[in-house]
């Protein structure tokens, strides 16, 4: 919640002004409807079966986790499947986009955001104390001096603030918040083109910006560049921390591989329906003061509750 509050504070002046560095900026503000509810719910289940979300999957791949590759394959496939009948979900009932700062003004919207974040923080704290008797600190290996910088782990507060600043920088430079999963749909569309399939016939690609992205080389796509950079960054971090001293474990239980594939499919499909994942829809949506970000949070959480119960069937420990 600290990350969300910090990102909201950084986003607010940029969104109110509407431009920075000579180009327009806008947040992720979408309507809450059937597609968001179903998509977020599916994503919540999928990220438990796949043992990670979209950014987590890319991080796992860069960090040498072979299972992340299976999840990514499922993610891309699920994204493509969702785009083939995106128009069906787009016609489902939904409310108009609702922005806190658009409805209540910059100050009113920001205060409402802080109240909601405080309520969630308090509720989670109470639940944790009831279950464990006290708040449980993360069990992390501690390093000191310069070693702590490149070996990690960094304090959670530092990570939260850096992610908030990074998202704000992405908004300033690209004109939109950080996103991840739209690139998976693009990669999948370009892949099926190799076999003579024409994705431009699908409703999802009728949008001019998406159609242009499909026509351009992949390195023109901002989200693709950031996704690849995330994997490279994870690889470098793992190498500096000495995690590549052991060979990559390619052998995994079959049910874990199946779970990763199904989880990836569910996340890929769900992310297209819900306008993103926990980065684009949740982090970016809430930081943009959009009600759909909060709706995504609620229904992804409900999906996760089911996903957690399914994890043991995929050879994961809770």
N, C-alpha and C positions, 0 to 999 in steps of 0.2 A: 504493500500500500504506500510505502514511502516513495518507491519508484514512481508510482502513478501520480502521487501528489507533486513530486518534483517535475515530472514530465508535463503535467497540467500547467504548472506555474511557468514553465519555459515555453509551452505552446501558446499560452493565452495571448501575449502581446503580438506574436507572429500571426495568429489567426484573426485577431481584431484588425490589425493593419492590412492584412490580405496580400502583402507583397514584401519581398526582402531580396536584396542583392539584384534588384532590377527585374525580377520575375515574380509571377503570382504564386502564392502558396495557399493550400486548402487542406483541411483535415479529412479524415474518413468519417462521413456522416451518411448513414443509410437508414432506411426504414426497418422497423421491427415487424417481422411477419413470419409466416409458416416456414419459409426457407431458412431464415436465421435460426429459428427454434430447432428445426430438424437438423440443420447443418451443424450447429454447435453441439447438440446432443450426440450426434454421430462422432464428431471430432473428439469429444470427451471420452467416449468408449475407446476409440481408435488409439489415442495417445497412451492409454494404459496397455493395450495389447501390443503396440509398437514400441513400447518402452521409451517413449519420448515424443515430443511435439515436432513441429516443422524445424525450428531452429535446433532443437535437441538432436534430431536426426542428422542434420548437417554437421553438427558438433561431433556426434558419435563417429561419423565417417571420417572426418578430419583427424579425430583422436585415435583412429585405428580399430574401431568396432565394426567388424564385418557385418554384423546383423543390421547395422544402419543402412547398408546398401540394399538389403532386401526391403526394408521399410520404405526407402526412397523409390524403389521400383513400383511398389504398391501405391505410393503417394502419387506418382506421375500417372499411373494407369487410372486411379480413381479420379484424378483431375480431368483427364480426357473424357472419361465416361460421363462425368457431370456436365461437361460442355456440350455433349451431343444432344441433351434435352434440357438445356438451361432455360429455354423459353417456357417450358412447362412449369418450372418453379417460379419463374418471374411473374407468371400470371396468378400465382396463389395470393390469397388475401394478405395485405400488409398495411401498416400505418405509414403515413408520410414520414420522411426523415425528421428527427427531433433533436435539435441542438440546444443544450442548456444555455449557452451564451447567446444563441439566437433568440430563444424564448424569454430569458430572464435578464439579458444584458451581461456584459463581461463580469461585473462584480457579483451579481446574483447567481450567475451560472457557476462561477468559481467557488463561491461559498457552498452552493448545493453539492458540488463535486466533493469538497472537503468533508462535508457532513456524511455523505455516503461512504467515503473512504474510511472515516473514523468509525462508523457503524460496523463496517466489515471487519476492521482491525479489532474492535472491541469484541465482536462476536467470536472471531477466531481465537482470540486470547482466552475468553471464557471457556470455549470448547476444549482448548488444549489443557487448561488447568484442571478441568473436570476429568479428563481422560488420564492425565499424567500426574496430577497433583501440583504441578508447577510448570512453568514454561520450559520447554526442553531446548537447550542450546544445540546448535548444529555440531556434530562431532567431526572436527576437522583437524588434520595434521598441521601443526604450527611451524612456520619457518620464520627466521628473523633476519633483519638486514636486507641486503640486496637479493638474497636468495628468495625471500618472500615475494619479490616482484615477479621473478620469472618462473619460480617453481610453484608458487601459490600454496594453498588457496587464499584468495583475497578475502577480506572481511565482507560479509553480505551487504553491509551498508554502503561500502565503497562500490561494490558491483552494481547495486541498485541505482546509485547516483550517476555512475558512468553510463549505464544503459539509458537513463533519462536524458543525459546530455547528448549521447550519440543519436537518439531518436530525434531530438530537436535539431541537431546538425543535419541529419538526413532531410528533415522537413525544409530547412533553410536552403540546402543545396539542390535537392531534387524537386522541391515544390510540393511534396506529399510525405506523409509519415513512412516509417520503415515498414516494409512488407516482405513476404517471403514466398508465399504459395502461388502467386500469379505466374511466377517463373516456371513452376512445375507444369502448369497447363500449357505454357508456351513450348517447353521442351517436348512434351508429349505430342503436341500438334505438329511440330517440325519433324518428329520421328515418324508419325503416321503418313506424313507427306512423302516420305521416302518410298512408301508402298503404293503411291498413287491415290491416296485418300485426300479429299479436298475439305479441310476444316472450315474454310470460309463459307461453306454452305450451312454451317451450324449457327444458330442465333447468337451464341456467345461471342463469336468473332465478327458480328455485324457492326460493332462499335468501331469507329474510325481509328481510335488510338490502338485498340487491340489488333485490328487488321494491319495497321502499319507496323506494329511490333512483329507480327507474323511474317511480314515481307522483308523486314530488316535482318541483318546478321544478329546473332545472339548477343554479341558484345555491345550492341546498341541499347540493349535492355538494362535499365538501371537495377532492377530487382535481380536479374541474373548475375550481374557483376557483384552485387552485395552477397548473394548466396555463395558464389565461388570464393569470395574473399573470406566469408565466415569459415568455410572448410579449410582454407589455407591457414587462417589464423589459428584454428583449432589444431591443425597439424604442427604448426610452429610451437604452439604452447605445449603440446604433448611432447615434442622433441626436446624442448628446453627443460621440461620437468623430468626427462629421462624415462618416459613411458614407452619408448620404442626399443628398450633394451631387451625385451622379450618378443618373440615372433607373434604376429597377429594370429589369433585363434579363429580359424575358419570353420572348425567343426562345432556345431551347436545342436542341441536337441531338435529333432524334427518339428515337434510341436511349438518350439520357440520360433523357428523359421516360419511356420505357417501363421503363427500369431502375428509376427512382424509384417507379413504380407497382407493379412486381413486388416491389421491396424492401419497400415499405410493406405490401403484402399478406402477405408472408412474416413480417414483424415483428409485424403485428397478429394473425395466426393463431398464431404462435409464442408471443407474450406471454401469450395466454389459456391456452395449454397449460402453460406453465412458471411460472404464477403471477406474471407480471410481466416487466419488461424489465431493462435493466442498472441501473435505479434501484431498482425495487421488489424484483426477484428477486436481483440481484447485490449492489448496495450495501445495500439494506434487509435482504436475507437474511443476508449475512455479518455485518453489524452486529448482527443479532438472534441471532447464534451458531447459525444453522441450517445443517445439512449441505447442504440443497438449494441454498443460495446458492453454495457451493463447486462443487457439481455443475453449476450453471448456468454458472459461470465457465469450467469445463473444456470443456463442450460448445459454448458460444457461441464460445470461442476456436477450436475445431476448425472450426466453421462459418465463422468469419471467414477462416481460412486458404484455404478454397475461394472465399469471396466476394472476397477480394483478387485472386485469379487471374481472376475474372470482370469486375472493374471496367473494364479496358480496352475490353471489348466494349460498355460503357455510356458510353464517351467520358470516363472518369475517368482521371486519372493516379495511379499508385501512388507 
